[in-house]
Amino acid sequence: MERTFGEIYGILEGDIFKNRIELSHSKVHKPIQAGISGSENEGADSIVISGGYEDDEDYQHTIIYTGHGGRSNNSKIQVTDQTLTRGNKALAISCEKGFPVRVTRGLRTIINNTDIFVYRYDGLYRVDEYWKEKGKSGFIIWRFRLTKIIDEIDVDYIPVLEEPKPIYGKSQRRKVLIQRIVRDTYVSQQVKNLYGYKCQICDAVLETQTGFYAEAAHIRALGKPHNGPDIIENILCLCPNHHVMFDYGMISISNDFQILGLKNTVLSIHKNHNINVDFIKYHREHFYKETL
């Protein structure tokens, strides 16, 4: 089955669909019932948000989306833990590969003086991050932060996954958009200067034509719902590889500063860098994927 990541030809943002069958026929969101369209191997190409989960938060241009699974029948209430499988894993893949996700909202509206429930296509979003936490009902849920993409993708270059076809002669090329936002503040610069741009995990120092390069990794993520502060106690100086591994939960840090996920590795800490252990605990509990 061909899976398209990006806009569907002929569909405009704001288009209304009467029901899930009509939405499926449009190819905007093919599943009739599932809220996530995707696979564990390819990634997620679309979601529907319609208030089905008690932990969902919708701020229009930012969505804190609850993954699937763990609900009781015909209820928003969680009764078991969610796992990072199926559609949840598909969204995680789209996060890590930078694939755009189509978002459709289910909502009530007035058409011809009649109050009805419809589905509105609301454009492309990117999955900025994902993590696990205890939901309102006390069970583990997976959450995904999606941010609206505004004039960032050329629809002529949307990646499409399909069965490979034999190609003879010159190889075809397809541009794929992969974005990574790296925040750099005055406080972040302080941390980099403290370590001389040396990674606190591997001690690597990267030198470019314009000087040394390192990335500031926030231990407890900034923004809702994590609300981590932009302070020196919440920032690490890392190389790009270990920054990605840390953000995606491939590695984390124990309370005695051992690197979890890497053997015999201890975080280097400057004597003037007081890292807050509470932020480390938060990252370990919400992002670290040790048990997956």
N, C-alpha and C positions, 0 to 999 in steps of 0.2 A: 504493500500500500504506500502510495506517495504521501509524504508528510511535508506540508509547506510551513516554513517558519517566516512569518511576516504577513503582509497584507494579502488579501484575496482579491483577485482582479474583479472589478465591478462593484465591490462592496465599499461603502464610504462610512467613515466614522459618524455615528449618530443614527445609522439605519436601524429600523425597528423590525423585530420578528415576533409573530403572534405566539409561537410556542417552540418547544425544543426540536420538534420535527422539522419545522421550517428553518430553524437555525442550523440544523444538521445538513439539510439540503443545500444551504448556502455555502457550506464548507468552512464557515467561520469557526464552528465548534461541532465536530462530527458526532461525538457520543450523545445518545439520546438522554442518558441519565447522569453519567459521571461528570463531576465538576472539573476534572482535569483531563485534557486530551494529550496523550503522549505515551511513551514507552520507556522502560528502564534502559534500553540500548540507545535510543535516539535523542531523548529529551522531550520536553513539553512544548507544544505549539500554541495551546490556548487554554483558558480557564473560564468558568462561569462563576460569578459571585452573586448570590441571591439571599444571603442571610441564613444559609443552612447550618452554619456552625456558630456556636455561642461565643467563640473567641475571635471571630473575624472583626477587623477594624478597617473601615473604609473612609479614607480622607480624600477621595477623588483622585488626586494626582499621586498619592501614596496609598498603597493597600498593604495591610498586614494580614496575609491570607493564611488560613488554617488548612493544613493538609487533610487528606481524606482518611477515613477509617476510624473505628472505635466508637461510633455512635450507636445508640439504641434505635430500633426501627421507628421511622416516622417521627423522630425527635431530634432536637439540636444537642441533646445532652450526651457527653462522653461517658462511656461505661467501661472502656478498656484503653490501654496505651496504644498510640499510633506507632507505626514503624516506618523507617525510611526505605520503603519499597514501592513498586508499581508507580502510581502517579506522583507520589511524593519524591521518589528517586528521580523521576523524569524532570520535575521542577528543579531539583538540585543540579542535574546535568545541564539544564538550560542556564542556570546561574553560573556554573563554572565555565561553560563554553561561550557565554555571551549571546545566546539565541534570544531574539525578541519573542514575546508571548502576547497573543491576542487576548484582550479582556472584554467580556460581555457581562453586563449587569442585568439581573432580573429585577424589575421594579413595577410599581403600580402607577398607572397614568390614566388620563381621561381621553378617550377617543369617541367622537360622535356622542358626547354627553354620557358615555358609559365608562364606569370605573373598571378597568381590566388590568391583568398582570401580563406584562410583555417582556421581551428581551431586547436590550439595546447594545449594539456594538460600540465600544468606547475607545478603540485604538490599540496601539502597541505599547507594551510595558516591558521593562527589563527586570530580571530577578536580581536584586542587588546582594542579597544574603539570605541564609537560612540557618535555623537553629532549633533546638528542642527545649521545652520547658513544661512545667506543670500548668495545665489549663484550669479554668474556673471550677471544673468538676473534680480536680485532683489527679487527673491522669496525664501521662506524657503526651504532648502534641508536638507536631512539627509545624513551624511557622516560616513564612516566606515574605520578605519585604519586596514589593514590586513598585517601581517608579515609572511614571508615564514618560515615554520617549517623545520628545517634541522636536520635529525637524532634524532628526539625527540619522535617519536611515534613508538611503536612496532605494526606492522600491525596485529599481532595475537590478539591484544586487542582493536581494533577499536570498539567503541560502535555502535550497530545496534538497531534501533527502529523498532519493529514489533509487531503484535498482540500477546498478551500473550498466551502461550500454557500451558495446565495442566502439572504440575510437581509433581511427587510422589517421596518420599524418600528425599535424601540430596538435599538442595537448590543449584542451580547453581550460580556461581559468575562470574561477568564480570568486568574487570578493566576499569575505565574511567579516561582519562587524563584531569585534570583541572589545568591549570597553572595560576599563578598570579605573575607578576614581581613587586617586591617591591624594589625601588631604595633607597640606604642608602649612603649618602655622608657626608662629614665633616660638611656641613651646616645643613643637616638633623639632625645630632647628636647634633648640637648646640641647635636646637629647642627642641629636646627631653629632653636635660639636663635642659633647661630653665623651663620646666614644670614638671620636675621630673618624666617623663614618664606618666603623668596624661592626659587623654583624655580631650581636650578642650570643648567637647560637653557634655559628661556624667560624667566627673571627675573620671572615672574608672582607676584603676592602676592594671595592670596584672603582676604577679610575676611568673617566671618560675624557674627551677632548676639552671639556669645560670644567673639569675638576672631579672630585670624588662624589660617588652616588650611594645613597642608602635610603631606606624608606622607614617612615615612622608608623609603627603598628599600634593602634589603640587596643588595649587588652579587653576592656569592657567597651563595646562598640558605641559610637556616638549616635544620637538621634533616637526617636521612638522605636520600639518600646524599651530599649536598653538604657538610654539616657546616661551613657558614660561621659565623664567630664574630660575636657581637653586640658589635662594637667600632667605634669611630668611624672607623677606617680602612676599614671595610667598609660604610659607610652613606652614602647620598646624600640630600639634601633636595630633593624633587620635588613638583610639582603632581600632582593625581590623574591627569590625562591622560598625562603623561610617565612616571608610575609604572607605569601599565598597559602602555604601549608598551615600557617597559624590561623588565618582568616577562615579557611575552609574546615578547620577542626581536625586536620591530619595529625597535628601535634598540639600539645598544650603544656602546662607547667604545673608541677606539684608545689605544695606549700614550702618545701625546702629547695625549690628552684631547680629540680631535675626536669629535663625535657622529656615529657611523656610522648612516646611514639618514636623516639630515637634512643638507641642503646648507648649507655655510658656518656651521656652528654649533659652538661650542667650549664645553666644560663650564666653568662658573664655579667657581673654587676659592678658598676663603678661605685666607689665609696660615697659619692655625693648623689647617688640615684636611689631614692627610697621608694621602692615599688610596693604598692598597696596589695597585700595578700588577698583582700576581699575581692579585688578586681580579677585576680588570677583564679580564685574559686568560681567566680561568675562565668568566666570563659570556659573553665573545665566542665561545669555543670550544664552549660547551654550549647557549647559548640564542639567539644571534643567528641570524636566518633569512635572511641576505643571499642565500644561494645557492639558495633555494627558488623 
